[in-house]
Amino acid sequence: MPSPDRLDDLPPNLAELAEDFHAVTQQERLQLLLELSRELPAPPERYAGKLDSMERVDECQSPLFLAVEVGEDPQRTVNLFFEAPPEAPTTRGFAGILHEGLDGLPAQEVLDVPDDAPYRFGLAEAVSPLRMRGMVGMLARIKRQVRLRVQSIDLAAGQES
């Protein structure tokens, strides 16, 4: 099992965020998480008021909805969209970490993110295990949706040729 302090197998933006979290005290980590919660972009208009078109992440203690889009470009660029209420700063902060670290990456890089990546930010000491379970659930659902969308695109491309 990889070390929770290992960062060299994370995508650069995610590794940089993890370094930022490790460079500060536990209390400051919570402040950084709060800042990321405030910076989480709203989903685009096409998802506004359409939570049924997004996937609810049941592992989160607060309501969080996720949409994953995969481009048909050669890299299969991944875009992530989250919807969570402002009254859920921890959940929004976790979503902010994943958005900042994974949005815009090629699908394979997202799929290669270790499943234990949520534990690499030093937050397990600052928040409850149930909260950490929510972030693990978000990552698992992102990877599942990326896998399904890539398969769908590849299948459609195969049928055209």
Summary of the structure (lengths in Angstrom):
residues: 161
radius of gyration: 15.7
end to end distance: 42.0
largest distance: 55.7
contacts: 494
relative contact order: 0.19
helix: 54%
strand: 10%
